[in-house]
């Protein structure tokens, strides 16, 4: 079976965007300014990779897309909050994100910081809803929330960001580069797929296989990002190109070179797809999504 992965992504992105629009009210009253700031970054044109992985994983184990849509939206809120905070002057001090001025350039640093806080907090309100799926075992919901919380917190994304800052400008070995990438980027991507499988009703073997898939895809995603930062241009990327080298960030291209990094990413994607070998055709979107991870241009 062949699949038009770009058409699939467009279709799912429309679904996610509609659900996200339904979550947030029109800015009005005392919340108008903060909602406007959250909306600005949330609807700036993201690829919605994490929510789409969540939905695809749920369907791969026999679940239904709509049952995990609030969870999928929560993942996008967490991802967007992390981008707002990453762009702040105290962090990466970026002026461009998704082809638009970054949040703090539009709303000021204080409101941008609070917009990120608001998105992160709202994500857990969404995940805590007990009407996510009729007949859902509370233990499955709690397990999914715990997976996402660990991936987003100090044991995952936040911890990876700390390591990235601490080791910036220093020569480190590839094992530490991998540790940074698996936490800073890979953890939330892996949790997106794994939590989707949990909420979709997967058995333990299916969940384990999708977790393996997600871990490999997450690391490949970051390697692909690092390569695009070197080979891409600002207009196509929607963010300033070449900043990793300028800031002496620790990346695989910096550590082992471009071509070995491309080979590593391809190997990770092959291993990710192989992890799904026992799945039926319902897992095909996950397999094609893996290929898209390293073929994308932005």
Buried (B, 14 or more C-beta within 10 A) or exposed (E): EEEEBEEBBEEBBEBBBEBBEEBBEEBEEEEEBBBBBBBBBBBBEBBBBBBBBBBBBBBBBBBBBBBBBBBBBBBBBBBBBBBBBBBBEEEBEBEBBBBBBBBBBBBEEEBBBBBBBBBBEBBBEBBEEEEBBEEBEEEBBEBBBEBBBBBBEEEBBBBBBBBBEEBEEEEBEEEBBBBBBBBBBBBBBBBBBBBBBBBBBBEEEBBBBBBBBBBBBBBBBBBBBBBBBBBBEEEEBBBBBBBBBEEEBBBBBBBBEBEEBBEBBBEBBBBBBEBBEEBEEBBBBBBBBBBBBBEBEB
